[in-house]
Amino acid sequence: MRVLFVSGEMIAGDLAYRLKLEGCEVKLFIKDDGIKDCFDGLVKKTYNWKKELDWVGKRGLIVFDDVGYGNTQDKLRKNGHLVIGGSGDGDLLELDRIYGQKILKSYGAVGGDFETGDFTVRSAIAFVKKHRGKRVVKQNDHNTVLNYIGNIEDSSDVIGVLENYKHNFGGSYSVSLQKRLTELKLLSADFLMGKIGLVHRLLILNINICAMTMSVRLVEKLEH
């Protein structure tokens, strides 16, 4: 079976190699220029995955291992391709924190007091100085090393962090601010604090791998 991998930063590189070892025809596209040489000699590479659509066809699998291709994946599915990965709505949930929280609220997963606002670093500093209290600083991307959970009631620690961001990234850098609600975070530690988030991600990964394996075997049966 033919499998085309579209990878942002090699999240599913090992899976591509494993499928090759199991006898699949595999091609791998890597978006990140800094790691394009990864898996050289192990998996056949392509530098333009769109040109491989005819190769993979509608009986092969197209695997996206990262966020950002949601609308493209929706179009491919609509055109009859077998696609494993996200979707347009999935990208919104992953990248737009406010949208994601609206969805959670609509299902009663979080209370009405849980609010998030999008700011520039400059406007966030002004807002926190005017509205003191414990706050959480986050981003609408995967740069989680810049997240910060405030611990001081007068917001001096959060302001210090934001001033550091301003110095290093500029005042127009985008951040999100949340009011810290300790009770909610204790109840929802798996989603907000990441204590069970790893388990969640591994579960999703296992589901994707199982779904892919079943899809490969199903298509192989259909071909025979």
MOZI-V828395 format. One line per field, one symbol per residue. phi: phi as a letter, one per 20 degrees, with the letter a starting at -180 (. if undefined). psi: psi as a letter, one per 30 degrees, with the letter a starting at -180 (. if undefined). burial: 1 if it has 24 or more other C-alpha atoms within 12 Angstrom, else 0. Layout:
# MOZI-V828395
phi = ???
psi = ???
burial = ???
This chain:
# MOZI-V828395
phi = .ecdeddecmfdgffffffffeofecccddffffcfefmgndcfdcdbfffeffffmddedddddbfodgfffgffffeoeecdqebfffffffddffffffffffdmfcefeecccebegffffffffecfqfcddccebeeffefbdfcdfemffffffffffffecnfefecdccffdgfffffdgfeeenfdfffgfffffffffffffffffffffffe
psi = kkkkkjkehhegeeeeeeeefggljkkkkkejffgffkgkfekklkgjfefgeeefagfakkkkgllfgeeeeeeeeeggljkkbaleeeeeeefjeeeefeeeefggfllffjkkkklleefeeeeeeeillklkkllhagiffgkkjkfkeggeeeeeeeeeeeeeflfgkklkkkkkjeeeeeeheeeefgegeeeeeeeeeeeeeeeeeeeeeeeeeef.
burial = 11111111111110111011000111111110000001100011110010011001001111111111110111010000111111100111011111011000000001000111111111111011000111111111000001111100001011101110100000001111111110000000000100000000000000001001101100000000
